[in-house]
Every structure is written in structure tokens, then in C-alpha cells.
Amino acid sequence: MSETILRYFGTFTPAADGAAAAFKFEYLTTLGFAAIVIFLGRAIVARSALLRKYAIPAPVVSGIIFSVIVAVIKGAGIVAFSFDAAIVKDLCQNLFFLCVGFGFSLKMLKNAGGKLCAMIAIAACLLITLQDLIGWLVGSLVGLHPLLALQCSSAAMSGGVGTASAFGPIFESMGAPDATTIGVAAGTMGNIMGSLIGGPVAAFLITRHGLKSDPNDKPEAAKTGSAPTLDNGRMISMFAMTLLIAALGMPIYCLLDNIPMIEMPKFIGCLFAGAIARNVMEACSIKFYVPEVDAIEHMFLELYLALVLMTTDITKLAPVAGQMGLILLAQAILMALFAIFISYNMFGRDYGAAVMAAGNCGWGCGSGPNAVANEKAVMEEYGWHNIAWVLYPSFAVIIDDIYNPIFLSIFGSLIA
């Protein structure tokens, strides 16, 4: 009877051959847990002045707590929980980045200026290069295979789990054992590191330099001076529009992913599709509704972060915790110092530069969504900055996804 009831919630695998019993929740139940993580994170942050001060994203706080509880239950040999979240996470990530790209208009790019764009590109390439050099040096000191050291460097840090997964089989074929496992573990840890570093770095810069946001710099949806009102009909239209544009992003992804020596994540195709669609619609005077697109963007970001953090299997980090931990510690220190002393100065030494420094910590230690989550948390506490929100994460991630695979391929071949 109990097995009949359980199958409505997921798949149960009895204990066998010394392994603990396992239960994989089906996707709707998984989404229910994600909702709990979102509610819990917001409740914790609302009651913690310290978390708000250092702009720690709410889903990160509760997601880590959730994953630790799951790891303890698994480690105790009670039951190994897992979650059917792959497709939903992919959907959330792609629609979120599509909405980010949709905010990327040529008018905004002109306002930002070519100098800032050049500085963002130079800083991104410099960080990736330093990550690999430091990872290789620390790996040499602790006796780790150089290609495994790269998997704990820009492959997993700037590239995230996706790039680390893509380069794992490549490095394994070049003689680095278990490169995929180590890269994914490093990328998972990097996601957590990036989420925890960004807010405190921005808070330090804002406090130290007495920075303040411009009260006239507001989200596009709030420029009228009145609170945006969401409309059911417009929301349905914009949601349908995002689904259509996401589908149109697949040919773009196909073209980019087939460039030799470059591994492109799917969301880059959606990001480009969103940016192209926005500017075509503006040029053709096609009506669209920014408040509704913003709402879709924030919903999918919160859900994506909750799913990523709550499904992180911390127990997989144990076998490689030693040598990998030392490299990741060096990467965390590098990221914090880079954001404070290089990113902040290169991006203009103002409030926007501090917000972008937080974003730099996000993608520099994990992923593009981390960058946006860090910036969102900082701006909710200290004030809005439009260019930092719309331009920085998308543009920096594009530069990263072009330069990082090329440098990894060349540098990896040299030190293998």
C-alpha cells in the first residue's frame, strides 16, 4: 500500500548491496520543495539585517540549508533523496536569460558608452587568465594533475558546471582521470562561493567609498514614476512572446555552438534572441510590455536559483575535497581581490561599479544567473542601477563564453 502511494510522488529504489535506499521526487513535488525554499529564504533574509546588509540572495540561503539537510540524511544512510529538476532548471535558465537579453537595447548600449564595454571585456579576459594561472600554480604545489587544476579554475569558476562538463571528457582523453566529476563538483562549489562573495564585496565597496545610487536611475518599468500595474492579458501575451523567442534562439545556439574550439551553453542563444527581438520590435514599433517581461524574468530567476541550490549534492564533494579545496580557496580569494581592486576601478569607481563588482563575483565563481542574483540582492538593499542590471551580466557572460573555451583549449594543450 505504501509503495502504491509513494509512486505518486516519485520513484523509490530499495536498499541493496550496501547502498542506502533512494527516492527521486517527480517534477511537481520537486517544484513544491522549490516553493518552500523560496518562501523560507525570503523569510530568513527579511528577519536578518546581516544577510540584507551583505546582499546574500534569499534562495541561496535556504537552498544551502535544504541541501545540507538532504546530505545529512543521505550520509546517515537513511535514504538518498534526489529531484527531477533537469528540464525545469533548463527552462528557467533559458527564459530568464532571454528576458535579460530582451532588456539589452541599442539605446542602452549607447548610454553605457564604448569605454565601459571595452573595460568589461578586458576585465573578463584578464580574470579568466588569472584563474587558470593561479589554479595551475596551486595545483602544481599540491600535486594535482594540471588539467584537473584547470577544471577547478576557469572551467568551473567562470565557465560554471556547463563548461566544466563540456571539457571533462576532453581532459579525460588527454590523461586527466575523473575530470568531469571533479569539474562538476568544483562548479557546484563555485556556485555557492559566488553567491556568498558578491554581496559582501559590494557592501564593502559601498561603505568604504560612501557610494549612493542615483534616485533618478530607475528600472525601465518604473520610469513613469508610478508603480507598474500588471495586466493578465499583457502577461499572457508576453509569456507567449518569450516562448516564441526562446524557440527562435535555438538556430542562434546551433550556429554559435558549431564554432570550432568554442563550447556555447544553450542560454546564450536565448540571450541573443532576446536582444535581437527587442531591437527589431523597437525599430518596427511593435508593442511590448516591459513590466510583464520584468515579472517573468524575476520569477524564473528565483525558481532557477532555488532548484540549483536545493538539488546540489554536497556529498559528491567529499572525495575531492582536499586538493580541490585548496585551489577553490585560492580562487575565492582571487575573485574577491579582483572585484575590489580591479573590477571596481575599471568599471568607473562609482555605485554602478560596485554593483557590477558583485555581478563579477557571481559569474566569475559560477554562472550568469549568480551574477544577476548578486546584483539584484545588492540593488534591493542599496538602490537601482540600470546599466549594471541590463548590460553587465549579459555582456560579461558573452565575452566569457567566447574567450574561456579558447583559452582553456590552448592553455590545456600547453600544460597537459
C-alpha positions as CSV (number, residue, x, y, z in Angstrom):
1,M,0.0,0.0,0.0
2,S,2.8,2.5,1.0
3,E,4.6,1.8,-2.3
4,T,1.4,2.5,-4.3
5,I,1.1,5.8,-2.5
6,L,4.8,6.7,-2.9
7,R,4.8,6.3,-6.7
8,Y,2.5,9.3,-7.0
9,F,5.3,11.4,-5.5
10,G,8.3,9.9,-7.2
11,T,10.4,6.7,-7.7
12,F,11.6,4.6,-4.7
13,T,14.6,2.3,-5.0
14,P,15.0,-0.2,-2.1
15,A,18.4,-0.5,-0.4
16,A,20.7,-3.1,-2.0
17,D,24.3,-4.3,-2.0
18,G,25.2,-2.0,0.9
19,A,23.7,1.1,-0.7
20,A,21.1,3.2,1.0
21,A,17.5,3.3,-0.3
22,A,16.9,6.1,-2.7
23,F,13.9,8.2,-3.6
24,K,13.6,10.5,-6.6
25,F,10.8,13.1,-6.3
26,E,8.8,13.7,-9.5
27,Y,8.9,17.2,-11.0
28,L,5.7,18.7,-9.5
29,T,6.7,17.6,-6.0
30,T,10.2,19.0,-6.7
31,L,8.6,22.3,-7.6
32,G,6.7,22.2,-4.3
33,F,10.0,21.9,-2.5
34,A,11.4,24.7,-4.5
35,A,8.5,26.9,-3.5
36,I,9.3,26.1,0.2
37,V,12.9,27.1,-0.4
38,I,11.8,30.4,-1.9
39,F,9.4,31.2,0.9
40,L,11.9,30.1,3.6
41,G,14.7,32.1,2.0
42,R,12.7,35.3,1.9
43,A,11.5,34.8,5.5
44,I,15.1,34.3,6.7
45,V,16.5,37.3,4.8
46,A,13.6,39.5,5.9
47,R,14.5,38.8,9.6
48,S,18.2,39.1,9.2
49,A,19.8,42.6,9.0
50,L,23.2,41.0,8.4
51,L,22.0,39.0,5.4
52,R,20.4,42.1,3.9
53,K,23.5,44.2,4.6
54,Y,25.7,41.8,2.7
55,A,23.1,41.2,0.0
56,I,23.0,37.4,0.1
57,P,20.3,36.2,-2.3
58,A,17.4,34.6,-0.5
59,P,17.2,31.3,-2.4
60,V,20.9,30.8,-1.8
61,V,20.5,30.9,2.0
62,S,17.6,28.5,2.1
63,G,18.9,26.4,-0.7
64,I,22.1,25.7,1.1
65,I,20.2,24.8,4.3
66,F,18.0,22.4,2.3
67,S,20.9,20.7,0.5
68,V,22.8,20.3,3.8
69,I,19.7,18.6,5.4
70,V,19.4,16.3,2.4
71,A,23.2,15.5,2.6
72,V,23.0,14.7,6.3
73,I,20.0,12.3,5.7
74,K,22.0,10.6,2.8
75,G,25.2,10.5,4.8
76,A,23.4,8.8,7.8
77,G,22.4,6.0,5.4
78,I,18.6,6.7,5.9
79,V,17.7,7.5,2.3
80,A,19.3,9.3,-0.7
81,F,16.9,11.9,-1.9
82,S,17.1,13.3,-5.4
83,F,14.9,15.5,-7.5
84,D,13.5,15.5,-11.1
85,A,14.6,19.1,-11.9
86,A,16.7,19.0,-15.1
87,I,14.1,20.1,-17.6
88,V,12.6,22.7,-15.3
89,K,16.0,24.1,-14.5
90,D,16.9,24.3,-18.2
91,L,13.6,26.1,-18.9
92,C,14.1,28.6,-16.1
93,Q,17.6,29.4,-17.1
94,N,16.8,29.9,-20.8
95,L,13.7,32.0,-20.3
96,F,15.5,34.1,-17.6
97,F,18.4,34.9,-19.9
98,L,16.0,35.6,-22.7
99,C,14.4,38.2,-20.6
100,V,17.8,39.6,-19.7
101,G,18.7,39.8,-23.4
102,F,15.3,41.5,-24.1
103,G,16.4,44.4,-21.9
104,F,19.6,44.8,-24.0
105,S,18.6,47.7,-26.3
106,L,21.0,49.7,-28.6
107,K,19.8,52.8,-26.8
108,M,21.1,51.5,-23.5
109,L,24.4,50.4,-25.1
110,K,24.9,53.9,-26.4
111,N,24.2,55.4,-23.0
112,A,26.7,53.0,-21.4
113,G,29.5,54.0,-23.8
114,G,32.1,52.0,-25.7
115,K,34.7,52.6,-23.0
116,L,32.7,50.7,-20.3
117,C,32.1,47.8,-22.7
118,A,35.8,47.6,-23.5
119,M,36.7,47.6,-19.8
120,I,34.1,44.8,-19.1
121,A,35.6,42.7,-21.9
122,I,39.2,43.3,-20.8
123,A,38.4,42.6,-17.2
124,A,36.6,39.3,-18.1
125,C,39.5,38.0,-20.2
126,L,42.0,39.1,-17.5
127,L,40.1,37.3,-14.8
128,I,39.8,34.0,-16.8
129,T,43.6,34.1,-17.5
130,L,44.5,34.7,-13.8
131,Q,42.1,32.0,-12.7
132,D,43.9,29.4,-14.8
133,L,47.4,30.6,-14.0
134,I,46.7,30.5,-10.2
135,G,44.8,27.2,-10.4
136,W,47.7,25.6,-12.3
137,L,50.3,27.0,-9.9
138,V,48.4,25.9,-6.8
139,G,47.7,22.5,-8.4
140,S,51.4,22.1,-9.1
141,L,52.2,22.8,-5.4
142,V,49.7,20.2,-4.1
143,G,50.5,17.6,-6.7
144,L,47.2,17.7,-8.7
145,H,47.2,16.9,-12.4
146,P,47.4,20.2,-14.3
147,L,44.2,19.5,-16.3
148,L,42.3,18.7,-13.1
149,A,43.6,22.0,-11.8
150,L,42.1,23.8,-14.8
151,Q,38.8,22.0,-14.1
152,C,38.9,23.8,-10.7
153,S,39.8,27.1,-12.3
154,S,38.2,29.0,-15.2
155,A,36.4,25.8,-16.5
156,A,34.3,25.6,-13.3
157,M,34.7,29.2,-12.0
158,S,34.0,31.5,-14.9
159,G,32.5,28.7,-17.0
160,G,30.4,27.0,-14.4
161,V,29.1,23.4,-14.4
162,G,28.3,23.6,-18.1
163,T,31.8,24.4,-19.3
164,A,33.4,22.0,-16.8
165,S,31.1,19.2,-18.0
166,A,31.9,20.0,-21.6
167,F,35.7,20.0,-21.0
168,G,35.6,17.0,-18.7
169,P,35.7,14.3,-21.4
170,I,38.2,16.3,-23.4
171,F,40.6,16.5,-20.5
172,E,40.0,12.8,-19.6
173,S,41.0,11.9,-23.2
174,M,44.2,13.9,-22.6
175,G,45.1,11.8,-19.5
176,A,43.2,13.5,-16.6
177,P,41.2,10.9,-14.7
178,D,37.7,11.8,-13.4
179,A,38.0,15.3,-14.9
180,T,34.2,15.5,-15.4
181,T,33.4,14.6,-11.8
182,I,35.9,17.0,-10.4
183,G,34.9,19.8,-12.7
184,V,31.2,19.4,-11.8
185,A,32.0,19.3,-8.1
186,A,34.2,22.4,-8.4
187,G,31.5,24.2,-10.4
188,T,28.9,23.3,-7.8
189,M,31.0,24.7,-5.1
190,G,31.7,27.7,-7.2
191,N,28.0,28.5,-7.5
192,I,27.9,28.6,-3.7
193,M,31.1,30.7,-3.4
194,G,30.0,33.2,-6.0
195,S,26.7,33.7,-4.3
196,L,28.3,34.3,-0.9
197,I,31.2,36.5,-2.0
198,G,29.4,39.0,-4.3
199,G,27.1,40.8,-1.7
200,P,29.8,41.3,0.9
201,V,32.2,42.7,-1.7
202,A,29.7,45.2,-2.9
203,A,28.7,46.2,0.6
204,F,32.4,46.7,1.5
205,L,32.9,49.0,-1.6
206,I,29.7,50.9,-1.0
207,T,30.5,51.5,2.7
208,R,34.2,52.2,2.2
209,H,33.7,54.8,-0.6
210,G,30.4,56.2,0.6
211,L,28.6,55.3,-2.6
212,K,24.9,56.0,-3.2
213,S,22.6,55.1,-6.0
214,D,21.1,57.8,-8.3
215,P,17.5,58.3,-7.3
216,N,16.7,59.2,-11.0
217,D,18.1,55.8,-12.2
218,K,15.1,53.6,-12.1
219,P,14.1,50.3,-13.7
220,E,12.6,50.8,-17.2
221,A,9.3,49.5,-15.9
222,A,9.2,52.3,-13.3
223,K,10.3,55.3,-15.3
224,T,6.8,56.7,-15.4
225,G,7.0,57.4,-11.7
226,S,4.1,55.2,-10.8
227,A,4.2,51.6,-9.7
228,P,3.8,49.3,-12.7
229,T,0.5,47.5,-12.9
230,L,0.5,44.0,-14.3
231,D,-2.3,43.0,-16.6
232,N,-3.5,39.4,-17.2
233,G,-3.9,39.9,-20.9
234,R,-0.5,41.5,-21.3
235,M,1.2,38.9,-19.1
236,I,-0.2,36.1,-21.3
237,S,1.0,37.9,-24.5
238,M,4.5,38.5,-23.1
239,F,4.8,34.9,-21.8
240,A,3.8,33.6,-25.2
241,M,6.3,36.0,-26.8
242,T,9.1,34.7,-24.5
243,L,8.4,31.1,-25.5
244,L,8.4,32.0,-29.2
245,I,11.7,33.9,-28.9
246,A,13.2,31.1,-27.0
247,A,12.4,28.7,-29.9
248,L,14.0,31.2,-32.3
249,G,17.1,31.2,-30.1
250,M,17.8,27.6,-30.9
251,P,19.1,28.3,-34.5
252,I,21.3,31.0,-33.0
253,Y,22.6,28.5,-30.4
254,C,23.2,26.0,-33.2
255,L,25.4,28.5,-35.1
256,L,27.4,29.5,-32.1
257,D,27.8,26.0,-30.7
258,N,29.4,24.9,-34.0
259,I,32.2,27.4,-34.0
260,P,35.4,25.4,-33.7
261,M,37.0,25.2,-30.2
262,I,34.1,27.0,-28.6
263,E,31.6,25.4,-26.2
264,M,28.5,27.5,-26.0
265,P,25.7,27.0,-23.5
266,K,22.1,27.0,-24.8
267,F,21.1,30.1,-22.8
268,I,23.5,32.2,-24.9
269,G,21.3,31.5,-28.0
270,C,18.2,32.7,-26.0
271,L,20.1,35.8,-24.7
272,F,21.0,36.8,-28.3
273,A,17.5,36.1,-29.5
274,G,16.0,38.3,-26.7
275,A,18.4,41.2,-27.6
276,I,17.7,40.9,-31.3
277,A,13.9,40.6,-30.8
278,R,13.9,43.7,-28.6
279,N,15.7,45.9,-31.1
280,V,13.7,44.6,-34.0
281,M,10.5,45.3,-32.2
282,E,11.6,48.8,-31.3
283,A,12.7,49.5,-34.9
284,C,9.3,48.2,-36.2
285,S,7.3,49.9,-33.5
286,I,5.9,46.6,-32.3
287,K,4.2,46.9,-28.9
288,F,5.6,45.1,-25.9
289,Y,5.2,45.4,-22.2
290,V,8.3,45.8,-20.0
291,P,6.6,45.3,-16.6
292,E,5.3,41.9,-17.6
293,V,8.7,40.9,-19.0
294,D,10.4,42.0,-15.8
295,A,8.0,40.0,-13.8
296,I,8.7,36.8,-15.9
297,E,12.4,37.5,-15.5
298,H,12.3,37.7,-11.7
299,M,10.1,34.7,-11.3
300,F,12.3,32.4,-13.4
301,L,15.5,33.7,-11.7
302,E,14.1,32.9,-8.2
303,L,12.9,29.4,-9.2
304,Y,16.2,28.6,-11.0
305,L,18.3,29.5,-8.0
306,A,16.1,27.6,-5.7
307,L,16.3,24.5,-7.9
308,V,20.1,24.7,-8.4
309,L,20.9,25.1,-4.7
310,M,18.4,22.6,-3.3
311,T,19.5,19.9,-5.7
312,T,23.2,20.3,-5.1
313,D,24.6,17.0,-3.9
314,I,27.2,18.1,-1.3
315,T,28.3,14.5,-0.6
316,K,29.9,14.4,-4.1
317,L,32.4,17.0,-2.9
318,A,33.9,14.7,-0.2
319,P,36.2,12.5,-2.4
320,V,38.0,15.5,-3.9
321,A,37.7,18.0,-1.0
322,G,41.5,18.1,-0.2
323,Q,43.4,19.3,-3.2
324,M,40.3,20.8,-4.9
325,G,39.5,22.7,-1.7
326,L,42.9,24.5,-1.7
327,I,42.5,25.6,-5.3
328,L,39.0,26.8,-4.7
329,L,40.1,28.7,-1.7
330,A,42.7,30.4,-3.8
331,Q,40.1,31.1,-6.5
332,A,37.7,32.7,-3.9
333,I,40.5,35.0,-2.6
334,L,41.4,35.9,-6.2
335,M,37.8,36.7,-7.0
336,A,37.3,38.9,-4.0
337,L,40.5,40.8,-4.6
338,F,39.9,41.1,-8.3
339,A,36.4,42.6,-7.8
340,I,37.6,45.1,-5.2
341,F,40.9,46.3,-6.7
342,I,40.4,45.7,-10.5
343,S,36.7,45.4,-11.5
344,Y,35.6,48.4,-9.3
345,N,38.4,50.6,-10.7
346,M,37.9,49.6,-14.3
347,F,34.2,50.0,-14.2
348,G,34.2,53.6,-13.1
349,R,34.7,53.8,-9.3
350,D,31.0,54.6,-8.6
351,Y,27.9,52.9,-7.3
352,G,27.3,51.1,-10.6
353,A,30.9,49.8,-10.5
354,A,30.2,48.3,-7.0
355,V,27.1,46.6,-8.2
356,M,28.9,45.2,-11.3
357,A,31.7,44.0,-8.9
358,A,29.1,41.9,-7.2
359,G,28.0,40.6,-10.5
360,N,31.6,39.8,-11.4
361,C,31.8,37.6,-8.3
362,G,28.7,35.8,-9.4
363,W,29.7,34.7,-12.9
364,G,33.4,34.6,-12.0
365,C,32.7,31.9,-9.5
366,G,29.8,30.0,-11.0
367,S,27.3,31.3,-13.5
368,G,25.5,34.1,-15.2
369,P,22.4,33.7,-13.0
370,N,24.6,34.1,-10.0
371,A,25.8,37.4,-11.3
372,V,22.2,38.7,-11.8
373,A,21.1,37.3,-8.4
374,N,24.0,39.1,-6.7
375,E,23.2,42.4,-8.4
376,K,19.5,42.0,-7.6
377,A,20.2,41.5,-3.9
378,V,22.6,44.5,-3.8
379,M,20.2,46.8,-5.6
380,E,17.2,45.7,-3.4
381,E,19.3,46.9,-0.4
382,Y,21.1,49.9,-1.8
383,G,19.3,51.2,-4.9
384,W,18.9,50.6,-8.6
385,H,21.5,50.9,-11.4
386,N,20.1,50.2,-14.8
387,I,23.3,49.7,-16.8
388,A,24.7,47.3,-14.2
389,W,21.5,45.3,-14.3
390,V,20.9,45.1,-18.1
391,L,24.3,45.5,-19.6
392,Y,26.9,43.9,-17.3
393,P,25.8,40.3,-16.7
394,S,24.8,39.5,-20.3
395,F,27.8,41.3,-21.9
396,A,30.3,39.8,-19.5
397,V,28.9,36.3,-19.9
398,I,29.1,36.6,-23.7
399,I,32.8,37.6,-23.5
400,D,33.4,34.7,-21.1
401,D,31.7,32.2,-23.3
402,I,33.9,33.2,-26.2
403,Y,37.3,33.7,-24.6
404,N,37.2,31.0,-21.8
405,P,36.8,27.9,-24.1
406,I,39.5,29.2,-26.4
407,F,42.0,29.9,-23.6
408,L,41.2,26.6,-21.9
409,S,41.8,24.7,-25.1
410,I,45.2,26.4,-25.8
411,F,46.5,26.6,-22.3
412,G,45.3,23.0,-21.5
413,S,47.2,21.7,-24.6
414,L,50.4,23.5,-23.4
415,I,50.5,22.2,-19.8
416,A,49.0,18.7,-20.4
